Amino acid sequence: MLDDAGLQPLREAARLSPDNLPLRQHLAGQLLAKGYLAEAEAEYRAALLLSPQNPDITAGLAEAFVRQSAYGPALAALEPLLAVPGYPPRLGVLAARALLGEGDAARAAYRYHEAVSRDPSVGDADLAARLAAPPVQPSATPAQPYAAAAQDDQISAEVERSATSFDDVAGMEAVKEALRVKLLLPVQQPELFAAFGKRAGGGVLLYGPPGAGKTHLARAAAGELGASFVNVGLADILDMYIGSSERNLRATFELARRHRPCVLFFDEVDALAARRSDMRQAHNRQLVNQFLAELDGVDQHANEGVLVLAATNAPWYIDVAFRRPGRFDQLVFVPPPDASARAAILRILCRDKPLAEMDFDAVARITEQFVGADLKGVVDRAVEAKLHQSISAGRAIPLTTADLLTAAQAVRPSSVREWMATARNYVMHANDSGAWDELLPWIKGGKGKW
């Protein structure tokens, strides 16, 4: 309950005029400024119902989340805005704060550097210190690198061995089968594929809503094959100095070629492969050109045994040249899990925990629109509550179906509905090439209530 007399007239006006968007937005901003974070969140949510695509309202809601340490919901709110090329730099700083709160310092540093390089005025000295970020010098240009930036091709991506296989991926049988045929079988049965002139290697682009398991699938593909796995993040490639990003990209492909068979996985690939027609600066277009050249290889055998997987939440922003045969010529939709897949995901998430007799199907039925990341949040919340009970009892109390049901009712699905709303626009109004036909059953309601 607010006791700030200065806000009472605003609240009363908003109550009497609930559809007045400027008024609700102003009230939300005042609540946020005065530190009434839960009330600000509620007002921003109400304003978003009136203007769902408003970036200022979304940014305000995300800031309310961050200041309440709700970093996951903040990132889910910002995701659609960050996927648009040229998004406001202040949103990048806000995303950096949320990413750092989640412990992802590498991506936080990338978001912060990218935002401040475009607008130094949004810099946050405290955040920069926490990221150990170098100070921004507005007078310097990317064409005038500091001496420390003149390094040899050094990359931070590392070669791993994945312990995950397709047995650890619940549901998604069609997706797993597509990956087997395109990526795994040419390596496992080279003679058969060679008879038809097919070599081991190639590219697949995984796309779908955030949290649906694209990265998990990539690790499982590497584990299924017993291949090396190189997980490439944006911070491994992007650099503020001209030419450095291209060198990092080339060195990453060389790393994969030295460890073939290798699954080379690019997360958030839309940041590296955006449409060149949307780019204002030549050096950004050059990075796309370099990426295309590396996918083609210097000769026809250059990438043999290198299986290139990429993931994105925004496939419509990727340059069409990447879909040419020999590059990412197969787009694979990673859908939100259906009820049976949700139950299977919950079984996997709970398999190493003390359990009573469980009805995972009951939990799956009330978690419609939940993706894998949301379900993990449900299990984590239930486990935390059960740990408190176990500590008080002095013994491990098994997790029950009721615990999961209670946790599920307290967790909101993160982003499926918003992602499907964006996808619907492209499927219905920008699909002359038929690239998004795979989404039609989902958009038209045959496979989900979106």
Summary of the structure (lengths in Angstrom):
residues: 450
radius of gyration: 23.6
end to end distance: 35.0
largest distance: 80.4
contacts: 1397
relative contact order: 0.08
helix: 57%
strand: 8%
